[in-house]
């Protein structure tokens, strides 16, 4: 499940250690249109957004 970090609103995976506090979200934000929009390395095992859902 994606988590939105409370400090900069970046999106991470639940098991990512690059954010301190966050809120679980059920869907990625509309601004995320490709896997490249997710800046954190915690998403590197995915090749496309379709693999996340």
N, C-alpha and C positions, 0 to 999 in steps of 0.2 A: 504494500500500500504506500502511495506517495505521502510525503510529509512536507509541509511548507514551513520553512524556517521563519521564526518570528522576528529575527533581526533584519533580514534583507529580503524576505519573501522568496528566496530561492527554493527550488523543489529538489528533494532528496528521497532516497529510499529509507525505510524504517531503520535498517541496520547500519546506516551511514554514520560515521563518527565526525563529520565535518560541520555539524551544527549542534548547538547546545539545547535549544528549546524549539519545539515546533508543534504544529497542529496537523493531525492526520486529515487528508483530503481524499474524497472518493474518486475524483476525476482530476486529470491534469488541467491547468488553466487554459482558457481558449487561446492565449498567446503562444502556447506550445504547439507548433505545427509539425515539427520533425524532431528526431532524437538529438539533433545538433543544438536544439534550443535548450536542452538540459545540460548546463555547464559542468556539473559535478562528475567526477570520475566514477561515482557509485553506479552510474547508468551504463558504464562501458561494456558490460556483458550483453547488452541489448543492441540489436542492429536496426530496429525500427520501433515506432510507437505501438504498433500492433502487437508486439511481443510483451508489452508491459501490462496491458489490460487483460 
